[in-house]
């Protein structure tokens, strides 16, 4: 696999989407620093994550 980007961020929001998945989000901070990366991704329920946890995001080309 070809790694595109990897970064760590604090989880700011966990949203309840439906009975199968939640949405994890780290908000955009481009007002202060346009180089800041952020994410918004759906994950299966049962992940055990909560706001304030640090997560690592990796994007790879398959």
C-alpha positions as CSV (number, residue, x, y, z in Angstrom):
1,X,0.0,0.0,0.0
2,X,1.1,3.5,-0.7
3,X,0.8,5.8,2.3
4,X,-0.7,9.3,1.4
5,X,-0.8,10.9,4.9
6,X,-0.6,9.9,8.6
7,X,-1.4,12.3,11.5
8,X,-2.6,12.3,15.1
9,X,-5.5,14.4,16.3
10,X,-7.7,14.8,19.3
11,X,-11.2,13.4,18.8
12,X,-13.6,16.3,19.3
13,X,-17.0,14.8,18.5
14,X,-18.7,11.4,18.5
15,X,-22.0,11.4,16.7
16,X,-24.7,8.7,16.9
17,X,-25.6,8.1,13.2
18,X,-27.8,5.0,13.5
19,X,-27.9,1.5,15.2
20,X,-24.8,0.4,13.2
21,X,-22.4,3.3,13.1
22,X,-21.1,6.5,14.8
23,X,-19.4,9.5,13.2
24,X,-15.9,10.5,14.6
25,X,-14.8,14.1,13.9
26,X,-12.0,16.5,14.5
27,X,-13.0,20.1,13.6
28,X,-11.4,22.3,11.0
29,X,-8.9,24.8,12.4
30,X,-8.1,26.6,9.1
31,X,-9.0,30.0,10.5
32,X,-5.8,29.8,12.6
33,X,-3.6,27.6,10.5
34,X,-4.5,26.6,7.0
35,X,-2.1,23.6,7.1
36,X,-4.1,21.8,9.9
37,X,-5.6,18.5,8.8
38,X,-9.0,17.3,10.1
39,X,-11.4,14.3,9.6
40,X,-15.0,13.2,9.6
41,X,-15.4,9.5,9.3
42,X,-18.1,6.9,10.1
43,X,-17.0,3.8,12.1
44,X,-18.9,0.7,13.3
45,X,-20.5,0.9,16.8
46,X,-18.5,-0.6,19.7
47,X,-15.3,1.4,19.1
48,X,-15.1,2.7,22.7
49,X,-13.8,6.1,21.7
50,X,-14.9,9.4,23.4
51,X,-14.2,13.1,22.9
52,X,-10.7,13.9,24.1
53,X,-9.2,10.6,23.0
54,X,-6.2,10.9,20.6
55,X,-6.5,9.0,17.4
56,X,-4.1,8.3,14.4
57,X,-5.5,8.8,10.9
58,X,-3.8,7.0,8.1
59,X,-4.8,7.2,4.4
60,X,-3.3,4.7,2.0
61,X,-3.9,4.0,-1.6
62,X,-4.8,0.3,-2.2
